[in-house]
Amino acid sequence: MITILPHSKHIIQKAIKYGIEKKFLKQCTYLAQNFQHPSLHTELLEPKTHGIYSFRIDQKYRTLFFFRKDKSVIEILAITVHYR
């Protein structure tokens, strides 16, 4: 199982602002269980050497994250609008 670092106040505020807090927390649960869960549509972003991934919250929003050095800890970076 993967550990997700506690979300920053900024991340939670953005999820609340967009009205996706429940969806975000549900997807984070899937992420902790299996970061390649089919509903997440996880992808490694370019440039791949930076190691930043994204997962889908819904059709409009995605979350950016990266693995800490030992690959068992994830840090959430941001919630973004997809296809912007």
Residue pairs with C-beta under 8 A, 6 or more apart in sequence:
1 32
1 33
2 31
2 32
2 33
2 35
2 72
2 73
2 74
3 32
3 72
3 73
3 74
4 28
4 31
4 32
4 73
4 74
4 75
4 76
5 73
5 74
5 75
5 76
7 28
7 76
8 76
11 76
11 78
11 79
12 21
14 78
14 79
15 21
15 24
15 25
15 79
18 61
18 79
20 57
20 58
20 61
20 79
23 57
23 58
23 61
24 57
24 61
24 63
24 79
27 39
27 40
27 55
27 56
27 57
27 63
28 63
28 76
30 37
30 39
30 40
31 37
31 40
31 42
31 55
31 65
31 74
32 74
35 42
35 53
35 55
35 74
36 42
39 56
40 55
40 56
41 55
41 56
42 53
42 54
42 55
43 53
43 54
43 55
44 51
44 52
44 53
45 52
45 53
45 54
45 64
50 66
51 66
51 67
52 64
52 65
52 66
52 77
53 64
53 65
53 66
53 67
54 62
54 63
54 64
54 65
54 80
55 62
55 63
55 65
56 62
56 82
57 63
57 79
59 82
60 81
60 82
60 83
61 79
61 80
61 81
61 82
62 79
62 80
62 82
63 76
63 77
63 78
63 79
63 80
64 76
64 77
64 78
64 79
64 80
65 74
65 75
65 76
65 77
66 74
66 75
66 77
67 73
67 74
68 74
68 75
